[in-house]
């Protein structure tokens, strides 16, 4: 990809070429939306359980 980078940038330096779009489109196509519940996105709730520390305290020398 690094070798093709100059060919992917438009001549004005502010856009991408047709070749870049053709290469990138399959990589960025589609989105994975969260499931909705009553019109709002439903995200999983984290359990956030505390665990006991297993490492000893340390300080920088």
Phi and psi restraints in degrees (range 20) as a CNS / XPLOR table:
assign (resid 1 and name C) (resid 2 and name N)
       (resid 2 and name CA) (resid 2 and name C) 1.0 -61.0 20.0 2
assign (resid 2 and name N) (resid 2 and name CA)
       (resid 2 and name C) (resid 3 and name N) 1.0 -35.0 20.0 2
assign (resid 2 and name C) (resid 3 and name N)
       (resid 3 and name CA) (resid 3 and name C) 1.0 -69.9 20.0 2
assign (resid 3 and name N) (resid 3 and name CA)
       (resid 3 and name C) (resid 4 and name N) 1.0 -27.2 20.0 2
assign (resid 3 and name C) (resid 4 and name N)
       (resid 4 and name CA) (resid 4 and name C) 1.0 -89.9 20.0 2
assign (resid 4 and name N) (resid 4 and name CA)
       (resid 4 and name C) (resid 5 and name N) 1.0 -6.7 20.0 2
assign (resid 4 and name C) (resid 5 and name N)
       (resid 5 and name CA) (resid 5 and name C) 1.0 -53.9 20.0 2
assign (resid 5 and name N) (resid 5 and name CA)
       (resid 5 and name C) (resid 6 and name N) 1.0 -44.6 20.0 2
assign (resid 5 and name C) (resid 6 and name N)
       (resid 6 and name CA) (resid 6 and name C) 1.0 -61.7 20.0 2
assign (resid 6 and name N) (resid 6 and name CA)
       (resid 6 and name C) (resid 7 and name N) 1.0 -28.9 20.0 2
assign (resid 6 and name C) (resid 7 and name N)
       (resid 7 and name CA) (resid 7 and name C) 1.0 -80.8 20.0 2
assign (resid 7 and name N) (resid 7 and name CA)
       (resid 7 and name C) (resid 8 and name N) 1.0 -14.6 20.0 2
assign (resid 7 and name C) (resid 8 and name N)
       (resid 8 and name CA) (resid 8 and name C) 1.0 -91.5 20.0 2
assign (resid 8 and name N) (resid 8 and name CA)
       (resid 8 and name C) (resid 9 and name N) 1.0 -14.0 20.0 2
assign (resid 8 and name C) (resid 9 and name N)
       (resid 9 and name CA) (resid 9 and name C) 1.0 -98.8 20.0 2
assign (resid 9 and name N) (resid 9 and name CA)
       (resid 9 and name C) (resid 10 and name N) 1.0 133.8 20.0 2
assign (resid 9 and name C) (resid 10 and name N)
       (resid 10 and name CA) (resid 10 and name C) 1.0 -65.5 20.0 2
assign (resid 10 and name N) (resid 10 and name CA)
       (resid 10 and name C) (resid 11 and name N) 1.0 163.7 20.0 2
assign (resid 10 and name C) (resid 11 and name N)
       (resid 11 and name CA) (resid 11 and name C) 1.0 -62.0 20.0 2
assign (resid 11 and name N) (resid 11 and name CA)
       (resid 11 and name C) (resid 12 and name N) 1.0 -32.6 20.0 2
assign (resid 11 and name C) (resid 12 and name N)
       (resid 12 and name CA) (resid 12 and name C) 1.0 -79.1 20.0 2
assign (resid 12 and name N) (resid 12 and name CA)
       (resid 12 and name C) (resid 13 and name N) 1.0 -10.1 20.0 2
assign (resid 12 and name C) (resid 13 and name N)
       (resid 13 and name CA) (resid 13 and name C) 1.0 83.8 20.0 2
assign (resid 13 and name N) (resid 13 and name CA)
       (resid 13 and name C) (resid 14 and name N) 1.0 2.7 20.0 2
assign (resid 13 and name C) (resid 14 and name N)
       (resid 14 and name CA) (resid 14 and name C) 1.0 -112.9 20.0 2
assign (resid 14 and name N) (resid 14 and name CA)
       (resid 14 and name C) (resid 15 and name N) 1.0 7.1 20.0 2
assign (resid 14 and name C) (resid 15 and name N)
       (resid 15 and name CA) (resid 15 and name C) 1.0 -149.3 20.0 2
assign (resid 15 and name N) (resid 15 and name CA)
       (resid 15 and name C) (resid 16 and name N) 1.0 -170.7 20.0 2
assign (resid 15 and name C) (resid 16 and name N)
       (resid 16 and name CA) (resid 16 and name C) 1.0 -120.2 20.0 2
assign (resid 16 and name N) (resid 16 and name CA)
       (resid 16 and name C) (resid 17 and name N) 1.0 157.7 20.0 2
assign (resid 16 and name C) (resid 17 and name N)
       (resid 17 and name CA) (resid 17 and name C) 1.0 -85.6 20.0 2
assign (resid 17 and name N) (resid 17 and name CA)
       (resid 17 and name C) (resid 18 and name N) 1.0 171.8 20.0 2
assign (resid 17 and name C) (resid 18 and name N)
       (resid 18 and name CA) (resid 18 and name C) 1.0 -61.4 20.0 2
assign (resid 18 and name N) (resid 18 and name CA)
       (resid 18 and name C) (resid 19 and name N) 1.0 -38.8 20.0 2
assign (resid 18 and name C) (resid 19 and name N)
       (resid 19 and name CA) (resid 19 and name C) 1.0 -62.3 20.0 2
assign (resid 19 and name N) (resid 19 and name CA)
       (resid 19 and name C) (resid 20 and name N) 1.0 -40.1 20.0 2
assign (resid 19 and name C) (resid 20 and name N)
       (resid 20 and name CA) (resid 20 and name C) 1.0 -64.5 20.0 2
assign (resid 20 and name N) (resid 20 and name CA)
       (resid 20 and name C) (resid 21 and name N) 1.0 -44.6 20.0 2
assign (resid 20 and name C) (resid 21 and name N)
       (resid 21 and name CA) (resid 21 and name C) 1.0 -62.0 20.0 2
assign (resid 21 and name N) (resid 21 and name CA)
       (resid 21 and name C) (resid 22 and name N) 1.0 -41.5 20.0 2
assign (resid 21 and name C) (resid 22 and name N)
       (resid 22 and name CA) (resid 22 and name C) 1.0 -63.9 20.0 2
assign (resid 22 and name N) (resid 22 and name CA)
       (resid 22 and name C) (resid 23 and name N) 1.0 -37.5 20.0 2
assign (resid 22 and name C) (resid 23 and name N)
       (resid 23 and name CA) (resid 23 and name C) 1.0 -73.3 20.0 2
assign (resid 23 and name N) (resid 23 and name CA)
       (resid 23 and name C) (resid 24 and name N) 1.0 -41.8 20.0 2
assign (resid 23 and name C) (resid 24 and name N)
       (resid 24 and name CA) (resid 24 and name C) 1.0 -83.3 20.0 2
assign (resid 24 and name N) (resid 24 and name CA)
       (resid 24 and name C) (resid 25 and name N) 1.0 -27.8 20.0 2
assign (resid 24 and name C) (resid 25 and name N)
       (resid 25 and name CA) (resid 25 and name C) 1.0 -54.5 20.0 2
assign (resid 25 and name N) (resid 25 and name CA)
       (resid 25 and name C) (resid 26 and name N) 1.0 -46.4 20.0 2
assign (resid 25 and name C) (resid 26 and name N)
       (resid 26 and name CA) (resid 26 and name C) 1.0 -64.5 20.0 2
assign (resid 26 and name N) (resid 26 and name CA)
       (resid 26 and name C) (resid 27 and name N) 1.0 -24.7 20.0 2
assign (resid 26 and name C) (resid 27 and name N)
       (resid 27 and name CA) (resid 27 and name C) 1.0 -78.5 20.0 2
assign (resid 27 and name N) (resid 27 and name CA)
       (resid 27 and name C) (resid 28 and name N) 1.0 -27.0 20.0 2
assign (resid 27 and name C) (resid 28 and name N)
       (resid 28 and name CA) (resid 28 and name C) 1.0 -114.4 20.0 2
assign (resid 28 and name N) (resid 28 and name CA)
       (resid 28 and name C) (resid 29 and name N) 1.0 1.4 20.0 2
assign (resid 28 and name C) (resid 29 and name N)
       (resid 29 and name CA) (resid 29 and name C) 1.0 -68.3 20.0 2
assign (resid 29 and name N) (resid 29 and name CA)
       (resid 29 and name C) (resid 30 and name N) 1.0 138.5 20.0 2
assign (resid 29 and name C) (resid 30 and name N)
       (resid 30 and name CA) (resid 30 and name C) 1.0 82.8 20.0 2
assign (resid 30 and name N) (resid 30 and name CA)
       (resid 30 and name C) (resid 31 and name N) 1.0 156.6 20.0 2
assign (resid 30 and name C) (resid 31 and name N)
       (resid 31 and name CA) (resid 31 and name C) 1.0 -133.9 20.0 2
assign (resid 31 and name N) (resid 31 and name CA)
       (resid 31 and name C) (resid 32 and name N) 1.0 151.3 20.0 2
assign (resid 31 and name C) (resid 32 and name N)
       (resid 32 and name CA) (resid 32 and name C) 1.0 -106.3 20.0 2
assign (resid 32 and name N) (resid 32 and name CA)
       (resid 32 and name C) (resid 33 and name N) 1.0 93.5 20.0 2
assign (resid 32 and name C) (resid 33 and name N)
       (resid 33 and name CA) (resid 33 and name C) 1.0 -77.4 20.0 2
assign (resid 33 and name N) (resid 33 and name CA)
       (resid 33 and name C) (resid 34 and name N) 1.0 148.6 20.0 2
assign (resid 33 and name C) (resid 34 and name N)
       (resid 34 and name CA) (resid 34 and name C) 1.0 -72.3 20.0 2
assign (resid 34 and name N) (resid 34 and name CA)
       (resid 34 and name C) (resid 35 and name N) 1.0 157.1 20.0 2
assign (resid 34 and name C) (resid 35 and name N)
       (resid 35 and name CA) (resid 35 and name C) 1.0 -67.7 20.0 2
assign (resid 35 and name N) (resid 35 and name CA)
       (resid 35 and name C) (resid 36 and name N) 1.0 148.3 20.0 2
assign (resid 35 and name C) (resid 36 and name N)
       (resid 36 and name CA) (resid 36 and name C) 1.0 -108.4 20.0 2
assign (resid 36 and name N) (resid 36 and name CA)
       (resid 36 and name C) (resid 37 and name N) 1.0 145.9 20.0 2
assign (resid 36 and name C) (resid 37 and name N)
       (resid 37 and name CA) (resid 37 and name C) 1.0 -137.2 20.0 2
assign (resid 37 and name N) (resid 37 and name CA)
       (resid 37 and name C) (resid 38 and name N) 1.0 116.7 20.0 2
assign (resid 37 and name C) (resid 38 and name N)
       (resid 38 and name CA) (resid 38 and name C) 1.0 56.7 20.0 2
assign (resid 38 and name N) (resid 38 and name CA)
       (resid 38 and name C) (resid 39 and name N) 1.0 37.8 20.0 2
assign (resid 38 and name C) (resid 39 and name N)
       (resid 39 and name CA) (resid 39 and name C) 1.0 83.3 20.0 2
assign (resid 39 and name N) (resid 39 and name CA)
       (resid 39 and name C) (resid 40 and name N) 1.0 -1.4 20.0 2
assign (resid 39 and name C) (resid 40 and name N)
       (resid 40 and name CA) (resid 40 and name C) 1.0 -117.6 20.0 2
assign (resid 40 and name N) (resid 40 and name CA)
       (resid 40 and name C) (resid 41 and name N) 1.0 147.3 20.0 2
assign (resid 40 and name C) (resid 41 and name N)
       (resid 41 and name CA) (resid 41 and name C) 1.0 -63.7 20.0 2
assign (resid 41 and name N) (resid 41 and name CA)
       (resid 41 and name C) (resid 42 and name N) 1.0 137.3 20.0 2
assign (resid 41 and name C) (resid 42 and name N)
       (resid 42 and name CA) (resid 42 and name C) 1.0 -105.2 20.0 2
assign (resid 42 and name N) (resid 42 and name CA)
       (resid 42 and name C) (resid 43 and name N) 1.0 110.8 20.0 2
assign (resid 42 and name C) (resid 43 and name N)
       (resid 43 and name CA) (resid 43 and name C) 1.0 -105.3 20.0 2
assign (resid 43 and name N) (resid 43 and name CA)
       (resid 43 and name C) (resid 44 and name N) 1.0 147.2 20.0 2
assign (resid 43 and name C) (resid 44 and name N)
       (resid 44 and name CA) (resid 44 and name C) 1.0 -67.3 20.0 2
assign (resid 44 and name N) (resid 44 and name CA)
       (resid 44 and name C) (resid 45 and name N) 1.0 148.7 20.0 2
assign (resid 44 and name C) (resid 45 and name N)
       (resid 45 and name CA) (resid 45 and name C) 1.0 -92.3 20.0 2
assign (resid 45 and name N) (resid 45 and name CA)
       (resid 45 and name C) (resid 46 and name N) 1.0 132.9 20.0 2
assign (resid 45 and name C) (resid 46 and name N)
       (resid 46 and name CA) (resid 46 and name C) 1.0 -81.8 20.0 2
assign (resid 46 and name N) (resid 46 and name CA)
       (resid 46 and name C) (resid 47 and name N) 1.0 148.0 20.0 2
assign (resid 46 and name C) (resid 47 and name N)
       (resid 47 and name CA) (resid 47 and name C) 1.0 -82.4 20.0 2
assign (resid 47 and name N) (resid 47 and name CA)
       (resid 47 and name C) (resid 48 and name N) 1.0 -33.0 20.0 2
assign (resid 47 and name C) (resid 48 and name N)
       (resid 48 and name CA) (resid 48 and name C) 1.0 47.4 20.0 2
assign (resid 48 and name N) (resid 48 and name CA)
       (resid 48 and name C) (resid 49 and name N) 1.0 55.0 20.0 2
assign (resid 48 and name C) (resid 49 and name N)
       (resid 49 and name CA) (resid 49 and name C) 1.0 -84.3 20.0 2
assign (resid 49 and name N) (resid 49 and name CA)
       (resid 49 and name C) (resid 50 and name N) 1.0 133.9 20.0 2
assign (resid 49 and name C) (resid 50 and name N)
       (resid 50 and name CA) (resid 50 and name C) 1.0 -76.6 20.0 2
assign (resid 50 and name N) (resid 50 and name CA)
       (resid 50 and name C) (resid 51 and name N) 1.0 144.6 20.0 2
assign (resid 50 and name C) (resid 51 and name N)
       (resid 51 and name CA) (resid 51 and name C) 1.0 -122.1 20.0 2
assign (resid 51 and name N) (resid 51 and name CA)
       (resid 51 and name C) (resid 52 and name N) 1.0 160.2 20.0 2
assign (resid 51 and name C) (resid 52 and name N)
       (resid 52 and name CA) (resid 52 and name C) 1.0 -76.9 20.0 2
assign (resid 52 and name N) (resid 52 and name CA)
       (resid 52 and name C) (resid 53 and name N) 1.0 145.0 20.0 2
assign (resid 52 and name C) (resid 53 and name N)
       (resid 53 and name CA) (resid 53 and name C) 1.0 -72.2 20.0 2
assign (resid 53 and name N) (resid 53 and name CA)
       (resid 53 and name C) (resid 54 and name N) 1.0 139.5 20.0 2
assign (resid 53 and name C) (resid 54 and name N)
       (resid 54 and name CA) (resid 54 and name C) 1.0 -112.8 20.0 2
assign (resid 54 and name N) (resid 54 and name CA)
       (resid 54 and name C) (resid 55 and name N) 1.0 -11.4 20.0 2
assign (resid 54 and name C) (resid 55 and name N)
       (resid 55 and name CA) (resid 55 and name C) 1.0 -100.1 20.0 2
assign (resid 55 and name N) (resid 55 and name CA)
       (resid 55 and name C) (resid 56 and name N) 1.0 148.2 20.0 2
assign (resid 55 and name C) (resid 56 and name N)
       (resid 56 and name CA) (resid 56 and name C) 1.0 -75.7 20.0 2
assign (resid 56 and name N) (resid 56 and name CA)
       (resid 56 and name C) (resid 57 and name N) 1.0 155.1 20.0 2
assign (resid 56 and name C) (resid 57 and name N)
       (resid 57 and name CA) (resid 57 and name C) 1.0 -64.7 20.0 2
assign (resid 57 and name N) (resid 57 and name CA)
       (resid 57 and name C) (resid 58 and name N) 1.0 144.9 20.0 2
assign (resid 57 and name C) (resid 58 and name N)
       (resid 58 and name CA) (resid 58 and name C) 1.0 -141.9 20.0 2
assign (resid 58 and name N) (resid 58 and name CA)
       (resid 58 and name C) (resid 59 and name N) 1.0 158.2 20.0 2
assign (resid 58 and name C) (resid 59 and name N)
       (resid 59 and name CA) (resid 59 and name C) 1.0 -134.8 20.0 2
assign (resid 59 and name N) (resid 59 and name CA)
       (resid 59 and name C) (resid 60 and name N) 1.0 154.3 20.0 2
assign (resid 59 and name C) (resid 60 and name N)
       (resid 60 and name CA) (resid 60 and name C) 1.0 -71.0 20.0 2
assign (resid 60 and name N) (resid 60 and name CA)
       (resid 60 and name C) (resid 61 and name N) 1.0 141.4 20.0 2
